[in-house]
Amino acid sequence: MTVATNRIDRLFEDRSRKRFIPFITVGDPTIEATFQIVTAMVEAGADVIELGVPYSDPLADGPTIQRASQRALENRVSISDALKLVARLRETGVEASLVLFSYVNPVFQYGIERFFADLAAHGADGVVIPDLPIEENGPAVEAAKKYGIHVISLVAPTSESRIKKIGEQATGFLYCVSSLGVTGARTDLRDDLAEFLQKVKSSTNAPTAVGFGISTPEQVRAVAPHTDGVIVGSAIVQEIERYNEQLKDPELMPEAVGKIKTFVHQLASALQ
């Protein structure tokens, strides 16, 4: 496999259309619920799905995603479960780009070479590792290239020199962090967000996508002119939390998934 075959590259060949990228935690509240929700989100207009691997010390995540991780960890959900979910989604015809979101320690425990080989074998397209700085990501990037997988870099508001350094290395798409701190739905976005996103776009040839704190259709519309994609996580995870008990019940799950699908469709439609 070569990077040229990657679904993310094919998706962003057309930069005239903005892309919607939702995040959910694998196994919250069950693997079956995650499968049904991902399928529904693709039908609702999602272009790339970020699949969060639950972790006990999620440094970049706020309370909403921390609770989701805890619920999933109580089900003993692991990287292997996330990979099996990716394979099942591919087997059932899901063609959206699938990106795992994992902290570095589980990846090291799994084994870097094995991790990227298995990402490719199961049908994933990329990985976000938020606590892996670019100064230390050499082995991961090398293994990723070997298997045609993108290591998605994150860039936060920082010095122009560091933005440039991260932008030059970026592949797949560059994940722009809209605000300092952890993830979480916010009522307001930074006043200088557009200026920051312009600096990022001028630093890289890779597409850009902005996340952290974007939670309403109005916010999606506000940032869309300044980026190639918009990432929404905590707001969707909050909806999953709201319907958690129904999602555990096979008879009630379809109705709950339908409500989450409607919410995601409202967000995705804001990009049209």
C-alpha positions in Angstrom: 0.0 0.0 0.0 1.2 3.5 -0.7 0.0 6.8 0.8 -1.5 7.8 -2.5 -4.2 5.1 -2.0 -5.3 6.6 1.3 -8.9 7.6 1.6 -8.0 10.9 3.3 -5.9 11.9 0.3 -8.8 11.1 -2.1 -11.3 12.9 0.1 -9.3 16.2 0.2 -8.5 16.2 -3.5 -11.5 18.5 -3.8 -10.9 21.4 -1.5 -14.0 23.3 -2.7 -16.1 21.2 -0.3 -15.8 21.5 3.4 -15.6 18.2 5.3 -17.3 17.2 8.5 -15.3 15.1 11.0 -17.1 13.8 14.1 -15.4 12.1 17.1 -16.8 9.4 19.3 -15.3 7.1 21.9 -15.2 3.4 20.9 -17.3 1.2 23.3 -19.4 4.0 24.8 -21.7 2.6 25.9 -21.1 -0.6 23.9 -19.2 -1.7 20.8 -22.5 -2.5 19.1 -23.8 1.0 19.8 -20.6 2.5 18.4 -21.0 0.5 15.2 -24.6 1.7 14.8 -23.7 5.3 15.6 -20.8 5.4 13.1 -23.0 4.0 10.4 -25.6 6.6 11.1 -23.1 9.4 11.2 -21.9 8.5 7.7 -25.4 8.5 6.5 -25.9 11.9 8.2 -23.0 13.4 6.2 -19.8 12.6 8.0 -16.7 12.5 5.8 -14.1 11.3 8.3 -14.8 9.6 11.6 -12.4 9.9 14.6 -12.6 6.8 16.7 -11.3 7.5 20.2 -9.5 4.6 21.9 -10.5 4.8 25.6 -7.6 5.6 27.9 -7.3 6.0 31.7 -5.3 9.3 31.5 -6.6 11.3 28.6 -4.6 14.5 29.0 -6.1 16.4 26.1 -9.7 15.5 26.9 -12.2 17.4 29.0 -14.8 15.9 31.4 -17.3 14.8 28.7 -14.8 12.6 26.8 -13.1 11.5 30.1 -16.5 10.1 31.2 -17.0 8.4 27.9 -13.5 6.8 28.2 -14.3 5.6 31.7 -17.6 4.0 30.5 -15.7 2.2 27.7 -12.9 1.1 29.9 -15.4 -0.5 32.2 -16.2 -2.7 29.2 -12.5 -3.4 28.8 -12.4 -1.8 25.3 -8.9 -1.7 23.8 -7.0 -0.8 20.6 -7.8 -4.4 19.4 -11.5 -3.7 19.8 -11.2 -0.5 17.9 -9.4 -2.2 15.0 -12.0 -5.0 14.9 -14.7 -2.3 14.7 -12.9 -0.6 11.8 -12.8 -4.0 10.0 -16.5 -4.6 10.6 -17.3 -1.1 9.3 -15.4 -1.8 6.1 -17.0 -5.2 5.7 -20.4 -3.6 5.8 -19.6 -1.1 3.2 -18.6 2.0 5.1 -16.2 4.0 2.8 -15.7 7.1 5.0 -12.2 7.8 6.2 -11.6 6.2 9.6 -9.0 7.7 12.0 -8.1 6.3 15.4 -7.5 8.7 18.2 -5.1 7.2 20.8 -2.6 8.4 23.3 1.0 7.3 22.9 1.3 4.9 25.8 -1.3 2.3 24.4 0.4 2.6 21.0 3.8 1.9 22.5 2.4 -1.0 24.5 0.8 -2.5 21.4 4.1 -2.0 19.4 4.6 0.7 16.8 5.3 -1.5 13.8 2.5 -3.9 14.7 0.1 -1.0 15.3 0.5 0.6 11.9 0.5 -2.8 10.1 -2.8 -3.6 11.8 -4.3 -0.2 11.1 -3.7 -0.8 7.4 -4.8 -4.5 7.6 -8.1 -3.5 9.2 -8.9 -0.6 6.9 -8.0 2.5 8.9 -6.6 5.6 7.2 -4.9 7.5 10.0 -4.2 8.1 13.6 -4.2 11.1 16.0 -1.7 10.8 18.9 -2.2 14.0 20.8 0.6 13.5 23.3 3.3 12.6 20.7 5.3 15.7 19.9 6.8 16.1 16.4 10.3 16.0 17.9 9.7 12.4 19.0 7.3 11.1 16.3 10.0 9.8 13.9 9.5 6.0 14.5 5.7 6.4 14.2 5.9 8.5 11.1 8.3 6.0 9.5 6.1 3.0 10.2 3.0 4.9 9.1 4.5 5.7 5.7 5.5 2.1 5.3 1.8 1.0 5.6 0.2 4.0 3.9 -1.3 5.5 7.1 -1.3 9.2 8.1 -0.1 10.4 11.5 -2.4 13.4 11.9 -0.4 16.3 13.5 -2.0 18.7 15.9 -1.2 22.4 16.0 -2.3 24.8 18.7 -1.9 28.6 18.9 1.9 29.0 19.3 4.9 30.7 17.8 4.9 31.2 14.0 8.2 29.2 13.8 6.6 26.2 15.5 3.4 26.4 13.4 5.6 26.4 10.3 7.6 23.4 11.6 4.4 21.4 12.3 2.8 22.5 9.0 5.8 21.4 6.9 5.6 17.9 8.3 1.8 17.4 8.2 0.2 14.8 6.1 -3.4 13.7 5.7 -4.8 16.8 7.3 -3.5 19.1 10.0 -5.6 19.2 13.1 -5.9 22.8 14.3 -6.7 23.2 18.0 -9.1 26.1 18.2 -8.4 26.9 21.9 -5.8 26.1 24.5 -6.7 23.6 27.1 -8.7 20.3 26.9 -11.5 19.3 24.7 -15.1 20.3 25.5 -18.1 22.1 24.2 -17.7 25.9 24.4 -20.1 28.8 24.0 -17.5 31.1 22.4 -14.6 30.7 20.1 -11.3 32.7 20.2 -11.5 36.2 18.8 -8.2 35.6 16.9 -9.2 32.1 15.6 -9.4 33.2 12.0 -6.0 34.8 12.2 -4.5 31.6 13.7 -6.1 29.4 11.0 -4.7 31.6 8.3 -1.2 31.3 9.7 -1.6 27.5 9.7 -2.9 27.4 6.2 0.0 29.4 4.9 2.4 27.0 6.7 1.3 23.8 5.0 0.3 22.1 1.8 -1.9 19.7 3.8 -5.6 20.3 4.3 -6.6 21.8 7.6 -9.4 20.8 10.0 -10.3 22.7 13.2 -11.6 21.1 16.4 -11.7 21.5 20.2 -14.7 23.4 21.5 -16.8 23.5 18.3 -20.3 22.3 19.3 -23.1 24.1 17.4 -24.1 24.5 13.8 -23.5 28.3 14.2 -19.9 27.6 15.3 -19.4 25.2 12.4 -20.6 27.9 10.0 -18.4 30.5 11.6 -15.1 28.5 11.2 -15.9 26.9 7.9 -14.6 29.7 5.7 -11.1 29.4 7.3 -10.5 25.7 7.1 -11.0 22.6 4.9 -12.8 20.6 7.6 -14.5 20.9 11.0 -14.2 18.5 13.9 -16.9 18.1 16.5 -16.3 15.7 19.5 -17.6 16.6 22.9 -21.0 17.9 21.7 -21.7 14.5 20.0 -20.3 12.5 23.0 -22.7 14.5 25.2 -25.6 13.3 23.0 -24.4 9.8 23.4 -24.2 10.2 27.1 -27.8 11.6 27.1 -29.1 8.4 25.5 -26.7 6.0 27.2 -29.3 3.8 28.8 -31.4 3.5 25.6 -28.2 2.7 23.6 -27.6 -0.3 25.9 -31.1 -1.7 25.2 -31.4 -3.5 21.8 -35.1 -2.5 21.5 -34.5 1.2 22.3 -31.2 1.6 20.5 -32.6 2.4 17.0 -34.6 5.4 18.3 -31.6 6.7 20.3 -29.3 6.3 17.3 -31.8 8.1 15.2 -31.8 11.1 17.5 -28.0 11.2 17.5 -28.1 11.0 13.7 -30.4 14.0 13.5 -28.0 16.0 15.7 -25.0 15.1 13.6 -26.9 15.9 10.4 -27.6 19.4 11.7 -23.9 19.9 12.3 -22.8 18.5 9.0 -25.5 20.5 7.1 -24.0 23.7 8.4 -21.1 23.1 6.0 -23.2 22.9 2.9 
